[in-house]
Amino acid sequence: MKYMKGRAEIDMKADYKNWMPKGMVIGTGIGGLISLMLLMVIGISTMAGKVFLVITILFAIVTLWMIFMYRAFSYNGNRQLSRQIIEGIAAYVDIPDGGRGLDVGCGSGALTIVCAKRNPKAQLVGIDRWGKEYASFSKDLCENNARAEGVSNVSFVQGDATKLDFDDEVFDAVTSNYVYHNIPSRNRQDILLETLRTLKKGGTFAIHDIMSKARYGDMEEFAGKLKDMGYEEVKLIDTTDGMFMSRFEALWMELSGSTLLVGRK
Ligand SMILES: C[S@@+](CC[C@H](N)C(=O)[O-])C[C@H]1O[C@@H](n2cnc3c(N)ncnc32)[C@H](O)[C@@H]1O
C-alpha cells in the first residue's frame, strides 16, 4: 500500500511485530554480555568467577532460545508460524454480509485484519488492553496495519477480555488467539464464557490458546457443558499434531497444549 507524504510516495507495510518482544531478546543478550565481562574481570579461578561462568552460560542458552523463537514467529522469516496460525484460525471465521465479528486480545491486529479481508462485507472489532507486557502492540499499530493492508472494515477499541464492554449476543462470530493463558489467576473457562456471551445465537466461534489442563481445567468437560447449553458442532482441535506446528516445535516454543475451540452457539 502506498500513500503520498508531501511530494514523496511512501511505501506503507504492515508490521505485526513479534509475540517474542524484541526488547526482551536484546535485554537478555545484554545481561549475558555484562555477565561475560564481569567473568573476564574476576577470572574463572575464584568462586565468584565460577558463579559468573554458570550465569553467563545460562544467559547464552536463554538468549539463543529466544532468538530461535523470535525467528520462528517472525512474519518475515522462513517459518512464519504466527502468520500460519492466524490464517489457520481465520479460515474458521465466517461472518454473514453486514454482520459483525470480534477478535479478543487483538495485539497488533493481525487476526482481526485477516478476518476482515476474508469477510469484506462484515465489520470486525479488535479489542485489547494493550498493557506493558506486550509493549510493542498498540491501538495505533493496529490502525496503521489496517491502513497498510488497505482494510477499512475494522475498528480497534481498548478493552478487557475478562469483562467485555459489549451487550449479550451482538456478534456473528468471535475469535481469539493466544490471549487467555496470559491472564493471571483467573478461571479461564469463565473468560471463554464471557467471550461467548457476546455471540449471537447461530454465531460461530474459533478460539485458539494453550488449553492445557493446568491452565484451563478439563476442556473436554467444558465442551460437553457447551453442548448441554445448546451449542452445536463444538470441537477441540489439537493444533500441535501438524495442523499449525509439530509436537517438537510446540514443546521447545512452550506452546504444548495449543488447541482450537470451534463451534456454533
Ligand atoms: C500473544 S499476544 C497475541 C496477540 C494476537 N491475538 C495475535 O495473535 O497476534 C497476547 C495479547 O493478549 C492481550 N491481553 C492480555 N490480557 C488481556 C486482557 N485481559 N484483555 C484483553 N487483552 C489482553 C495482550 O495485550 C496481547 O496483545
The ligand as a Gaussian input file, in Angstrom:
#p B3LYP/6-31G(d) Opt

LIG

0 1
 C        0.495000     -13.302000      22.458000
 S       -0.373000     -11.793000      22.227000
 C       -1.452000     -12.296000      20.911000
 C       -1.955000     -11.139000      20.097000
 C       -2.857000     -11.515000      18.928000
 N       -4.048000     -12.203000      19.360000
 C       -2.110000     -12.303000      17.892000
 O       -2.474000     -13.461000      17.668000
 O       -1.155000     -11.779000      17.295000
 C       -1.455000     -11.678000      23.630000
 C       -2.319000     -10.441000      23.635000
 O       -3.296000     -10.572000      24.680000
 C       -3.534000      -9.275000      25.211000
 N       -4.174000      -9.403000      26.521000
 C       -3.663000      -9.965000      27.638000
 N       -4.555000      -9.880000      28.652000
 C       -5.663000      -9.251000      28.163000
 C       -6.920000      -8.880000      28.715000
 N       -7.238000      -9.117000      29.993000
 N       -7.813000      -8.251000      27.918000
 C       -7.518000      -8.007000      26.630000
 N       -6.349000      -8.332000      26.048000
 C       -5.415000      -8.948000      26.796000
 C       -2.135000      -8.668000      25.256000
 O       -2.183000      -7.266000      25.389000
 C       -1.576000      -9.133000      23.925000
 O       -1.831000      -8.219000      22.900000

